[in-house]
Amino acid sequence: MNTTASRPGRSGALIVALVLGGMLLIGSAISSIPRITGFFTSYWTGRSDLLTGREPSISSTGALSEADRVDYSEVVIVSDQPLLLPRVLQATAEGLGVLVIIAGGALAVMLAVRMLRGRPFVRMLAWGLGSVGVLTMLAGAIAPQLHAWAVDAAVRALGYEVSADADGTLTADGPELIVLPQWDVLWVLDRVDVTLLLLGVIIAIVGMMVADGARLQKDTEGLV
């Protein structure tokens, strides 16, 4: 009786998972089209740090100490030039994030379909989790580097003065320079989205555990 009563509830949960996974899959795919094509049809934009000897002139009505200050931080670069390489790099970085969501939605749909049909799903679950985990790790580790590379390539193509051109101490009446992304190992690691990277590692590990658990169960059943 309990088994019979649980089947409608289980089927209902699987149908909900199927619908939500399908909505996530279709919605992320559709919404990604204008986001990715926008890199090629609109102005190119990027952000980088600014190196300057000037200080903002902003008045304050509060009591400020000697340590209180307002300083320039970054600059927004905008261009209507073709800049094919920077646009491709930014679109690729955006695409990595979209692929994670699409892969997750596709996995939910395929698992729900197989479970509704009463077919084995453990192997698909293991491979699916592994794939989603790897994509998540790539999005966390590589996408930030692609964004930095895009800014580097665009600034050089547009011919702006950069921090490497600085000669001596910057003064208030001196030039303002764009700080290009650094490519030393420590700077590359600093750009990594650690949260996203670790999330991908955890998902991949769970996929490996599912695969090992399935093999262990199969071996155990063979001994009975």
LOTORDO-290158 format. One record per residue: residue number from 0; x, y, z of N, C-alpha, C in turn. Coordinates in nm, 2 decimals. Atoms other than C-alpha are relative to their C-alpha. Example, Ala and Ser with C-alpha at 12.3 -4.5 7.8 and 13.67 -1.06 7.14 Angstrom:
(site 0, (0.09, -0.12, 0.00), (1.23, -0.45, 0.78), (0.09, 0.12, 0.00));
(site 1, (-0.09, -0.11, 0.00), (1.37, -0.11, 0.71), (-0.08, 0.11, 0.08));
END
This chain:
(site 0, (0.08, -0.12, 0.00), (0.00, 0.00, 0.00), (0.09, 0.13, 0.00));
(site 1, (-0.09, -0.11, 0.00), (0.28, 0.24, 0.08), (0.07, 0.02, -0.13));
(site 2, (-0.07, -0.01, 0.13), (0.46, 0.16, -0.24), (-0.09, 0.05, -0.11));
(site 3, (0.09, -0.05, 0.10), (0.15, 0.21, -0.45), (-0.03, 0.14, 0.02));
(site 4, (0.03, -0.14, -0.02), (0.07, 0.54, -0.28), (0.12, 0.09, -0.03));
(site 5, (-0.11, -0.09, 0.02), (0.42, 0.66, -0.32), (0.03, 0.02, -0.15));
(site 6, (-0.03, -0.02, 0.14), (0.43, 0.61, -0.70), (-0.06, 0.12, -0.06));
(site 7, (0.05, -0.12, 0.06), (0.19, 0.89, -0.79), (0.08, 0.13, 0.05));
(site 8, (-0.08, -0.11, -0.05), (0.38, 1.13, -0.56), (0.14, 0.01, -0.06));
(site 9, (-0.13, 0.00, 0.07), (0.71, 1.02, -0.71), (-0.01, 0.04, -0.14));
(site 10, (0.02, -0.05, 0.14), (0.58, 1.06, -1.06), (-0.03, 0.14, -0.01));
(site 11, (0.02, -0.14, 0.00), (0.45, 1.40, -0.98), (0.12, 0.08, 0.02));
(site 12, (-0.13, -0.07, -0.03), (0.79, 1.51, -0.84), (0.09, -0.01, -0.13));
(site 13, (-0.08, 0.02, 0.13), (0.96, 1.37, -1.16), (-0.06, 0.09, -0.11));
(site 14, (0.06, -0.09, 0.10), (0.71, 1.56, -1.38), (0.04, 0.15, 0.03));
(site 15, (-0.04, -0.13, -0.03), (0.78, 1.88, -1.19), (0.15, 0.03, -0.03));
(site 16, (-0.15, -0.01, 0.04), (1.16, 1.82, -1.23), (0.02, 0.01, -0.15));
(site 17, (0.00, -0.01, 0.15), (1.10, 1.76, -1.60), (-0.04, 0.13, -0.05));
(site 18, (0.04, -0.13, 0.05), (0.91, 2.08, -1.65), (0.09, 0.11, 0.04));
(site 19, (-0.09, -0.10, -0.04), (1.14, 2.29, -1.44), (0.14, -0.01, -0.07));
(site 20, (-0.13, 0.02, 0.08), (1.45, 2.14, -1.61), (-0.02, 0.05, -0.14));
(site 21, (0.03, -0.04, 0.14), (1.29, 2.20, -1.95), (0.00, 0.15, -0.01));
(site 22, (0.01, -0.14, 0.00), (1.21, 2.56, -1.86), (0.13, 0.06, 0.01));
(site 23, (-0.13, -0.05, -0.02), (1.56, 2.62, -1.74), (0.08, -0.02, -0.12));
(site 24, (-0.08, 0.03, 0.12), (1.71, 2.46, -2.05), (-0.04, 0.10, -0.11));
(site 25, (0.05, -0.08, 0.11), (1.49, 2.65, -2.30), (0.02, 0.15, 0.03));
(site 26, (-0.02, -0.14, -0.04), (1.50, 2.98, -2.10), (0.14, 0.05, -0.01));
(site 27, (-0.14, -0.04, 0.01), (1.88, 2.98, -2.07), (0.05, 0.01, -0.14));
(site 28, (-0.04, 0.00, 0.14), (1.92, 2.90, -2.44), (-0.05, 0.12, -0.07));
(site 29, (0.06, -0.12, 0.07), (1.69, 3.17, -2.56), (0.06, 0.13, 0.05));
(site 30, (-0.06, -0.13, -0.05), (1.82, 3.44, -2.32), (0.14, 0.02, -0.03));
(site 31, (-0.15, -0.01, 0.04), (2.18, 3.36, -2.42), (0.02, 0.06, -0.14));
(site 32, (-0.01, -0.05, 0.14), (2.11, 3.46, -2.78), (0.03, 0.15, -0.01));
(site 33, (-0.03, -0.15, 0.00), (2.08, 3.84, -2.73), (0.13, 0.03, 0.08));
(site 34, (-0.12, -0.03, -0.08), (2.35, 3.83, -2.46), (0.13, -0.02, -0.07));
(site 35, (-0.12, 0.03, 0.07), (2.61, 3.67, -2.68), (0.01, 0.08, -0.13));
(site 36, (0.00, -0.08, 0.12), (2.51, 3.84, -3.01), (0.03, 0.15, 0.03));
(site 37, (-0.02, -0.14, -0.03), (2.52, 4.17, -2.83), (0.14, 0.04, 0.01));
(site 38, (-0.14, -0.03, 0.00), (2.89, 4.15, -2.80), (0.05, 0.04, -0.14));
(site 39, (-0.04, -0.03, 0.13), (2.91, 4.18, -3.18), (-0.09, 0.11, -0.07));
(site 40, (0.09, -0.09, 0.06), (2.62, 4.41, -3.25), (-0.01, 0.14, 0.07));
(site 41, (0.01, -0.12, -0.08), (2.67, 4.68, -2.99), (0.14, 0.06, 0.02));
(site 42, (-0.13, -0.05, -0.03), (2.95, 4.90, -2.86), (0.08, -0.10, 0.09));
(site 43, (-0.08, 0.08, -0.09), (3.24, 4.71, -2.71), (0.03, 0.08, 0.13));
(site 44, (-0.03, -0.06, -0.13), (3.29, 4.78, -2.34), (0.08, -0.09, 0.08));
(site 45, (-0.09, 0.08, -0.09), (3.55, 4.67, -2.09), (0.04, 0.09, 0.11));
(site 46, (-0.04, -0.07, -0.12), (3.68, 4.77, -1.75), (0.15, -0.03, 0.03));
(site 47, (-0.13, 0.02, -0.04), (4.03, 4.82, -1.63), (0.04, 0.10, 0.11));
(site 48, (-0.04, -0.09, -0.10), (4.22, 4.99, -1.35), (0.06, 0.13, -0.06));
(site 49, (-0.05, -0.12, 0.05), (4.33, 5.35, -1.39), (0.12, 0.05, 0.09));
(site 50, (-0.11, -0.05, -0.07), (4.67, 5.49, -1.30), (0.02, 0.15, -0.02));
(site 51, (0.00, -0.15, 0.02), (4.68, 5.86, -1.23), (0.05, 0.06, 0.13));
(site 52, (-0.05, -0.07, -0.12), (4.84, 6.11, -1.00), (-0.10, 0.10, 0.05));
(site 53, (0.11, -0.10, -0.04), (4.52, 6.32, -0.97), (-0.08, -0.06, 0.11));
(site 54, (0.09, 0.05, -0.10), (4.28, 6.30, -0.69), (-0.14, 0.07, -0.02));
(site 55, (0.13, -0.06, 0.02), (3.90, 6.36, -0.71), (-0.02, 0.12, 0.09));
(site 56, (0.04, -0.11, -0.08), (3.78, 6.69, -0.59), (-0.14, 0.00, 0.04));
(site 57, (0.14, 0.02, -0.05), (3.47, 6.60, -0.39), (-0.01, 0.06, 0.14));
(site 58, (0.01, -0.06, -0.13), (3.36, 6.81, -0.10), (-0.08, -0.09, 0.10));
(site 59, (0.07, 0.08, -0.10), (3.23, 6.66, 0.23), (-0.04, 0.09, 0.11));
(site 60, (0.05, -0.08, -0.12), (3.02, 6.80, 0.51), (0.03, -0.07, 0.13));
(site 61, (-0.04, 0.07, -0.13), (3.15, 6.54, 0.76), (0.14, 0.04, 0.05));
(site 62, (-0.13, -0.02, -0.06), (3.45, 6.55, 0.99), (0.09, -0.12, -0.05));
(site 63, (-0.08, 0.10, 0.06), (3.72, 6.37, 0.79), (0.14, 0.00, 0.07));
(site 64, (-0.14, 0.02, -0.05), (4.05, 6.23, 0.93), (0.10, 0.01, -0.11));
(site 65, (-0.10, -0.01, 0.10), (4.38, 6.24, 0.76), (0.00, -0.13, -0.09));
(site 66, (0.00, 0.12, 0.07), (4.33, 5.88, 0.65), (-0.12, -0.01, -0.10));
(site 67, (0.12, 0.01, 0.09), (3.99, 5.95, 0.48), (0.03, 0.06, -0.13));
(site 68, (-0.03, -0.06, 0.13), (4.01, 6.00, 0.11), (-0.09, -0.07, -0.10));
(site 69, (0.07, 0.06, 0.11), (3.84, 5.94, -0.22), (0.10, -0.01, -0.11));
(site 70, (-0.10, 0.02, 0.11), (4.04, 5.80, -0.51), (-0.07, -0.07, -0.12));
(site 71, (0.05, 0.06, 0.13), (3.99, 5.69, -0.87), (0.04, -0.15, 0.01));
(site 72, (-0.02, 0.15, 0.00), (3.96, 5.31, -0.92), (0.02, -0.06, -0.13));
(site 73, (-0.01, 0.07, 0.13), (3.89, 5.20, -1.27), (-0.06, 0.09, -0.11));
(site 74, (0.05, -0.07, 0.11), (3.80, 5.32, -1.61), (-0.08, -0.09, -0.09));
(site 75, (0.08, 0.08, 0.09), (3.53, 5.20, -1.85), (0.04, 0.04, -0.15));
(site 76, (-0.05, -0.02, 0.14), (3.65, 5.16, -2.21), (-0.12, -0.03, -0.10));
(site 77, (0.11, 0.02, 0.10), (3.39, 5.20, -2.49), (0.05, 0.03, -0.14));
(site 78, (-0.04, -0.02, 0.14), (3.44, 5.16, -2.86), (-0.10, -0.06, -0.10));
(site 79, (0.08, 0.06, 0.11), (3.25, 5.11, -3.18), (0.08, -0.06, -0.11));
(site 80, (-0.09, 0.06, 0.09), (3.55, 4.97, -3.35), (-0.03, -0.15, -0.01));
(site 81, (0.03, 0.14, 0.02), (3.53, 4.61, -3.49), (0.05, -0.09, 0.12));
(site 82, (-0.06, 0.07, -0.12), (3.77, 4.47, -3.22), (-0.05, -0.15, 0.00));
(site 83, (0.05, 0.14, 0.02), (3.69, 4.11, -3.34), (0.05, -0.09, 0.12));
(site 84, (-0.06, 0.09, -0.11), (3.93, 3.93, -3.09), (-0.06, 0.03, 0.13));
(site 85, (0.07, -0.02, -0.13), (3.80, 4.11, -2.78), (-0.14, -0.04, 0.01));
(site 86, (0.14, 0.03, 0.00), (3.44, 4.06, -2.88), (-0.02, -0.16, 0.01));
(site 87, (0.01, 0.14, -0.01), (3.50, 3.69, -2.94), (0.04, -0.06, 0.14));
(site 88, (-0.04, 0.04, -0.13), (3.68, 3.65, -2.61), (-0.11, 0.02, 0.10));
(site 89, (0.10, -0.02, -0.09), (3.40, 3.81, -2.42), (-0.12, -0.09, -0.02));
(site 90, (0.11, 0.09, 0.03), (3.13, 3.61, -2.60), (0.03, -0.14, 0.05));
(site 91, (-0.03, 0.13, -0.05), (3.32, 3.29, -2.52), (-0.01, -0.01, 0.15));
(site 92, (0.01, 0.00, -0.15), (3.35, 3.38, -2.15), (-0.15, -0.01, 0.04));
(site 93, (0.15, 0.00, -0.04), (2.97, 3.45, -2.14), (-0.06, -0.14, -0.04));
(site 94, (0.05, 0.13, 0.04), (2.91, 3.12, -2.33), (0.03, -0.11, 0.10));
(site 95, (-0.03, 0.10, -0.10), (3.09, 2.92, -2.07), (-0.10, 0.00, 0.12));
(site 96, (0.10, -0.01, -0.11), (2.85, 3.04, -1.80), (-0.13, -0.05, -0.04));
(site 97, (0.13, 0.05, 0.05), (2.55, 2.97, -2.02), (0.00, -0.15, -0.01));
(site 98, (-0.01, 0.14, 0.01), (2.67, 2.62, -2.09), (-0.02, -0.08, 0.13));
(site 99, (0.02, 0.06, -0.13), (2.68, 2.54, -1.72), (-0.15, -0.02, 0.03));
(site 100, (0.14, 0.00, -0.03), (2.31, 2.63, -1.69), (-0.07, -0.10, -0.10));
(site 101, (0.06, 0.09, 0.10), (2.21, 2.45, -2.01), (0.03, -0.15, 0.03));
(site 102, (-0.03, 0.13, -0.03), (2.40, 2.14, -1.91), (-0.08, -0.05, 0.12));
(site 103, (0.08, 0.03, -0.12), (2.23, 2.14, -1.57), (-0.14, -0.03, -0.03));
(site 104, (0.14, 0.02, 0.04), (1.89, 2.18, -1.72), (-0.02, -0.13, -0.09));
(site 105, (0.01, 0.12, 0.08), (1.95, 1.91, -1.98), (0.02, -0.13, 0.08));
(site 106, (-0.02, 0.11, -0.09), (2.07, 1.67, -1.71), (-0.13, -0.03, 0.08));
(site 107, (0.13, 0.02, -0.07), (1.75, 1.72, -1.51), (-0.10, -0.05, -0.09));
(site 108, (0.11, 0.05, 0.09), (1.53, 1.66, -1.81), (0.03, -0.14, -0.04));
(site 109, (-0.03, 0.14, 0.04), (1.71, 1.34, -1.92), (-0.02, -0.09, 0.11));
(site 110, (0.02, 0.09, -0.11), (1.71, 1.20, -1.57), (-0.14, -0.02, 0.03));
(site 111, (0.15, 0.02, -0.03), (1.34, 1.27, -1.52), (-0.06, -0.09, -0.10));
(site 112, (0.05, 0.08, 0.10), (1.26, 1.11, -1.85), (0.03, -0.15, 0.02));
(site 113, (-0.04, 0.14, -0.02), (1.46, 0.79, -1.78), (-0.07, -0.05, 0.13));
(site 114, (0.07, 0.05, -0.12), (1.31, 0.77, -1.43), (-0.15, -0.02, -0.02));
(site 115, (0.14, 0.02, 0.02), (0.96, 0.81, -1.55), (-0.03, -0.12, -0.09));
(site 116, (0.01, 0.12, 0.08), (1.02, 0.53, -1.80), (0.05, -0.12, 0.07));
(site 117, (-0.05, 0.12, -0.08), (1.17, 0.31, -1.53), (0.13, -0.06, -0.05));
(site 118, (-0.13, 0.04, 0.05), (1.51, 0.29, -1.70), (0.11, 0.03, 0.10));
(site 119, (-0.12, -0.03, -0.08), (1.85, 0.28, -1.53), (0.05, 0.14, -0.03));
(site 120, (-0.04, -0.14, 0.02), (1.98, 0.63, -1.47), (0.13, 0.03, 0.07));
(site 121, (-0.11, -0.03, -0.09), (2.28, 0.60, -1.24), (0.12, 0.04, -0.09));
(site 122, (-0.11, -0.03, 0.08), (2.54, 0.59, -1.52), (-0.01, 0.14, -0.06));
(site 123, (0.03, -0.13, 0.06), (2.38, 0.90, -1.69), (0.02, 0.11, 0.11));
(site 124, (-0.01, -0.10, -0.11), (2.37, 1.08, -1.35), (0.15, 0.02, 0.03));
(site 125, (-0.14, -0.02, -0.03), (2.74, 1.01, -1.29), (0.07, 0.08, -0.11));
(site 126, (-0.06, -0.08, 0.11), (2.85, 1.13, -1.64), (-0.05, 0.14, 0.00));
(site 127, (0.06, -0.13, 0.00), (2.61, 1.42, -1.62), (0.06, 0.09, 0.10));
(site 128, (-0.06, -0.08, -0.10), (2.74, 1.54, -1.29), (0.15, 0.03, -0.03));
(site 129, (-0.14, -0.02, 0.04), (3.10, 1.50, -1.41), (0.01, 0.11, -0.10));
(site 130, (-0.01, -0.10, 0.11), (3.03, 1.71, -1.72), (-0.04, 0.14, 0.05));
(site 131, (0.04, -0.13, -0.06), (2.85, 1.98, -1.53), (0.11, 0.06, 0.09));
(site 132, (-0.11, -0.04, -0.08), (3.13, 1.99, -1.28), (0.12, 0.05, -0.07));
(site 133, (-0.11, -0.05, 0.08), (3.40, 2.03, -1.54), (-0.04, 0.13, -0.07));
(site 134, (0.04, -0.12, 0.06), (3.20, 2.30, -1.72), (0.00, 0.12, 0.10));
(site 135, (0.00, -0.10, -0.10), (3.16, 2.48, -1.39), (0.14, 0.05, 0.04));
(site 136, (-0.14, -0.03, -0.03), (3.53, 2.46, -1.32), (0.06, 0.09, -0.11));
(site 137, (-0.05, -0.08, 0.12), (3.61, 2.60, -1.67), (-0.06, 0.14, 0.01));
(site 138, (0.06, -0.13, -0.01), (3.36, 2.88, -1.62), (0.07, 0.09, 0.11));
(site 139, (-0.06, -0.07, -0.11), (3.53, 2.97, -1.29), (0.14, 0.04, -0.02));
(site 140, (-0.14, -0.02, 0.02), (3.89, 2.94, -1.40), (0.03, 0.08, -0.13));
(site 141, (-0.03, -0.05, 0.13), (3.89, 3.04, -1.77), (-0.07, 0.13, -0.03));
(site 142, (0.08, -0.12, 0.04), (3.61, 3.29, -1.81), (0.06, 0.13, 0.04));
(site 143, (-0.06, -0.13, -0.04), (3.78, 3.56, -1.60), (0.13, 0.03, -0.08));
(site 144, (-0.12, -0.03, 0.08), (4.10, 3.52, -1.80), (-0.03, 0.05, -0.14));
(site 145, (0.05, -0.04, 0.14), (3.91, 3.56, -2.13), (-0.04, 0.15, 0.01));
(site 146, (0.04, -0.14, -0.01), (3.76, 3.89, -2.00), (0.13, 0.09, 0.01));
(site 147, (-0.12, -0.08, -0.01), (4.11, 4.01, -1.90), (0.07, 0.01, -0.13));
(site 148, (-0.06, 0.00, 0.13), (4.25, 3.91, -2.23), (-0.07, 0.09, -0.10));
(site 149, (0.08, -0.08, 0.09), (3.97, 4.09, -2.41), (0.04, 0.15, 0.02));
(site 150, (-0.04, -0.14, -0.03), (4.06, 4.42, -2.23), (0.14, 0.03, -0.04));
(site 151, (-0.14, -0.02, 0.04), (4.43, 4.37, -2.29), (0.00, 0.02, -0.15));
(site 152, (0.00, -0.01, 0.15), (4.37, 4.32, -2.67), (-0.07, 0.12, -0.05));
(site 153, (0.07, -0.12, 0.04), (4.12, 4.60, -2.70), (0.08, 0.13, 0.03));
(site 154, (-0.08, -0.12, -0.04), (4.34, 4.86, -2.52), (0.12, 0.02, -0.09));
(site 155, (-0.12, -0.01, 0.09), (4.64, 4.77, -2.73), (-0.04, 0.04, -0.15));
(site 156, (0.05, -0.03, 0.13), (4.43, 4.78, -3.05), (-0.04, 0.15, -0.02));
(site 157, (0.04, -0.14, 0.01), (4.29, 5.12, -2.97), (0.11, 0.10, 0.03));
(site 158, (-0.11, -0.09, -0.01), (4.63, 5.26, -2.89), (0.01, 0.09, 0.13));
(site 159, (0.00, -0.09, -0.12), (4.56, 5.40, -2.54), (0.14, -0.02, 0.07));
(site 160, (-0.12, 0.00, -0.09), (4.86, 5.48, -2.31), (-0.03, -0.09, 0.12));
(site 161, (0.02, 0.10, -0.11), (4.91, 5.20, -2.06), (0.11, 0.03, 0.11));
(site 162, (-0.09, -0.02, -0.12), (5.09, 5.18, -1.72), (0.14, -0.04, -0.04));
(site 163, (-0.14, 0.03, 0.04), (5.39, 5.02, -1.89), (0.07, 0.12, -0.06));
(site 164, (-0.06, -0.12, 0.06), (5.45, 5.36, -2.06), (0.03, 0.10, 0.10));
(site 165, (-0.03, -0.10, -0.10), (5.48, 5.54, -1.73), (0.15, 0.02, 0.02));
(site 166, (-0.15, -0.04, -0.01), (5.81, 5.73, -1.69), (0.01, 0.08, 0.13));
(site 167, (-0.02, -0.08, -0.13), (5.88, 5.83, -1.33), (-0.12, 0.01, 0.08));
(site 168, (0.11, -0.01, -0.09), (5.64, 5.95, -1.07), (-0.11, 0.08, -0.06));
(site 169, (0.12, -0.07, 0.06), (5.29, 6.05, -1.17), (-0.03, 0.12, 0.08));
(site 170, (0.03, -0.12, -0.06), (5.19, 6.40, -1.10), (-0.15, 0.04, -0.04));
(site 171, (0.14, -0.04, 0.03), (4.85, 6.58, -1.09), (-0.02, 0.05, -0.14));
(site 172, (0.02, -0.05, 0.13), (4.91, 6.74, -1.42), (0.06, -0.09, -0.11));
(site 173, (-0.05, 0.10, 0.09), (5.06, 6.43, -1.58), (-0.10, -0.08, -0.07));
(site 174, (0.10, 0.08, 0.08), (4.90, 6.17, -1.81), (-0.07, -0.10, 0.09));
(site 175, (0.07, 0.11, -0.07), (4.64, 5.92, -1.69), (0.02, -0.12, -0.09));
(site 176, (-0.03, 0.12, 0.07), (4.72, 5.56, -1.79), (-0.09, -0.11, 0.04));
(site 177, (0.08, 0.12, -0.03), (4.52, 5.24, -1.82), (0.10, -0.11, 0.04));
(site 178, (-0.07, 0.11, -0.05), (4.65, 4.95, -1.62), (-0.04, -0.13, -0.07));
(site 179, (0.04, 0.12, 0.06), (4.65, 4.64, -1.83), (0.00, -0.12, 0.09));
(site 180, (-0.01, 0.12, -0.09), (4.58, 4.30, -1.68), (0.14, -0.07, 0.00));
(site 181, (-0.13, 0.06, -0.02), (4.88, 4.13, -1.54), (-0.01, -0.15, -0.02));
(site 182, (0.01, 0.15, 0.04), (4.97, 3.77, -1.66), (0.10, -0.08, 0.08));
(site 183, (-0.08, 0.08, -0.09), (5.20, 3.66, -1.38), (-0.09, -0.10, 0.06));
(site 184, (0.08, 0.12, -0.05), (5.09, 3.33, -1.22), (-0.09, 0.05, 0.11));
(site 185, (0.08, -0.05, -0.11), (4.97, 3.51, -0.90), (-0.12, 0.08, -0.04));
(site 186, (0.11, -0.08, 0.04), (4.76, 3.76, -1.09), (-0.11, -0.09, -0.08));
(site 187, (0.09, 0.09, 0.07), (4.61, 3.48, -1.31), (-0.09, -0.07, 0.11));
(site 188, (0.08, 0.07, -0.11), (4.51, 3.29, -0.99), (-0.09, 0.09, 0.07));
(site 189, (0.08, -0.09, -0.07), (4.38, 3.60, -0.83), (-0.14, 0.03, -0.07));
(site 190, (0.13, -0.02, 0.07), (4.12, 3.64, -1.11), (-0.09, -0.12, 0.00));
(site 191, (0.08, 0.12, 0.00), (3.99, 3.29, -1.07), (-0.12, 0.02, 0.09));
(site 192, (0.12, 0.00, -0.08), (3.63, 3.27, -0.94), (0.01, -0.12, 0.09));
(site 193, (-0.03, 0.11, -0.09), (3.72, 3.05, -0.64), (-0.13, -0.08, 0.03));
(site 194, (0.13, 0.06, -0.04), (3.35, 2.99, -0.54), (-0.05, -0.09, -0.11));
(site 195, (0.04, 0.08, 0.11), (3.26, 2.87, -0.89), (0.09, -0.12, -0.03));
(site 196, (-0.09, 0.11, 0.02), (3.57, 2.66, -0.92), (-0.02, -0.11, 0.10));
(site 197, (0.02, 0.10, -0.10), (3.52, 2.48, -0.59), (-0.14, -0.07, -0.02));
(site 198, (0.13, 0.06, 0.02), (3.15, 2.43, -0.67), (0.01, -0.11, -0.11));
(site 199, (-0.02, 0.10, 0.11), (3.26, 2.25, -1.00), (0.07, -0.12, 0.05));
(site 200, (-0.08, 0.11, -0.05), (3.51, 2.04, -0.81), (-0.10, -0.09, 0.08));
(site 201, (0.09, 0.08, -0.08), (3.24, 1.93, -0.56), (-0.10, -0.08, -0.08));
(site 202, (0.09, 0.07, 0.09), (2.99, 1.84, -0.84), (0.07, -0.11, -0.07));
(site 203, (-0.07, 0.11, 0.07), (3.25, 1.64, -1.02), (0.03, -0.11, 0.09));
(site 204, (-0.03, 0.10, -0.10), (3.35, 1.46, -0.70), (-0.13, -0.08, 0.03));
(site 205, (0.13, 0.07, -0.02), (2.98, 1.37, -0.64), (-0.02, -0.09, -0.11));
(site 206, (0.02, 0.09, 0.11), (2.96, 1.23, -0.99), (0.09, -0.12, 0.01));
(site 207, (-0.09, 0.12, -0.01), (3.27, 1.01, -0.93), (-0.05, -0.09, 0.11));
(site 208, (0.05, 0.09, -0.11), (3.11, 0.89, -0.60), (-0.12, -0.08, -0.04));
(site 209, (0.12, 0.08, 0.05), (2.79, 0.80, -0.77), (0.04, -0.11, -0.09));
(site 210, (-0.05, 0.11, 0.08), (2.98, 0.60, -1.03), (0.06, -0.11, 0.08));
(site 211, (-0.06, 0.10, -0.08), (3.18, 0.42, -0.77), (-0.10, -0.07, 0.08));
(site 212, (0.11, 0.06, -0.08), (2.87, 0.36, -0.56), (-0.08, -0.10, -0.09));
(site 213, (0.08, 0.09, 0.09), (2.69, 0.20, -0.86), (0.08, -0.12, -0.03));
(site 214, (-0.08, 0.12, 0.02), (2.99, -0.03, -0.93), (0.00, -0.08, 0.12));
(site 215, (-0.01, 0.08, -0.12), (3.01, -0.13, -0.57), (-0.13, -0.07, 0.03));
(site 216, (0.13, 0.07, -0.01), (2.63, -0.21, -0.56), (-0.01, -0.11, -0.09));
(site 217, (0.00, 0.10, 0.10), (2.67, -0.41, -0.88), (0.08, -0.12, 0.05));
(site 218, (-0.09, 0.11, -0.05), (2.96, -0.61, -0.73), (-0.06, -0.07, 0.12));
(site 219, (0.06, 0.06, -0.11), (2.77, -0.67, -0.41), (-0.12, -0.09, -0.04));
(site 220, (0.11, 0.08, 0.05), (2.46, -0.79, -0.59), (0.05, -0.13, -0.06));
(site 221, (-0.06, 0.12, 0.06), (2.68, -1.04, -0.78), (0.04, -0.10, 0.10));
(site 222, (-0.04, 0.09, -0.11), (2.79, -1.19, -0.45), (-0.11, -0.07, 0.07));
(site 223, (0.12, 0.05, -0.07), (2.44, -1.25, -0.32), (-0.05, -0.12, -0.08));
END
